[in-house]
Amino acid sequence: MPKNADDSLYLTSRIEAAKAAVLSQRGRLEQDMGRVDSDWKADGSRVTETDHAISAAILGQLLAAFPDDTGLSEELLVDEPVEVASRFAWVLDPIDGTNNFATGMAQCAISLALFENGEPVYGVIYDVARRKLMHGGPGWGLWDGDQAVSVRMRALGRSSVVGFHSPHEVGKHPGHAEALVRRAKVRALGSSALHLAYVAAGLLDGVVDHNVKLWDIAAGIPMIRAGGGDVQFLANDPLPLRRFDLEMPRIFYVGGCSEVRQELAKIFINA
């Protein structure tokens, strides 16, 4: 939450710029979905020309307006880690859910986070499937389109719906999926940003992800905190952000309200 008028001005101007920058690329994202060629990166993830174009356009807009900020993206064309020393930084995933996007499935998103002093303070996510801008941060509220929303405050149960992203390495964490489906209903949308944003907005009860890097969830973290929930890192906590590295280890985390986080953590600690 802003501490004074100057802080409020610094953040408000960036929040409005972030929403405008993301919305400026929704037409390109929707037009190109399922219509562009894709390649595979060394880490096994998919990439398209649209990823690069959206990344350049959004960070170009933001850094033109705020030249002292640091702009970071999954599609940075650099081999070396980037040290983050500026007060404000942007972490962008130009298309979260590129596998879906490349094949014409609408479960994908533009995901942009604003960081202050290494911590995510505001998130903006354009949900292609529902054609809605989701955004929010602690002290600023949480919005799904024009509707104020929040995290579901209920314990985990058989009627709960949990987003799930399986481990990247074959054979790692055996039994986790089975342990989860015994306790709740499971959805795997193919977009980690949407899993976390949907928990923030009360569309899912919780999320479990073995397989993300910071850019996948950076925007969702301040959103779920704004909605009354949080994330719990079970491996490779990426915060505070001091160094942006495309080769950073994969993050294992759970998210939801306090009761859901506790239950999910118990499941996976004991599985």
Order of alpha helices (4+ residues) and beta strands (2+ residues): alpha-alpha-beta-beta-alpha-beta-beta-beta-alpha-beta-beta-beta-beta-beta-beta-alpha-beta-alpha-beta-alpha-alpha-beta-beta-beta-alpha
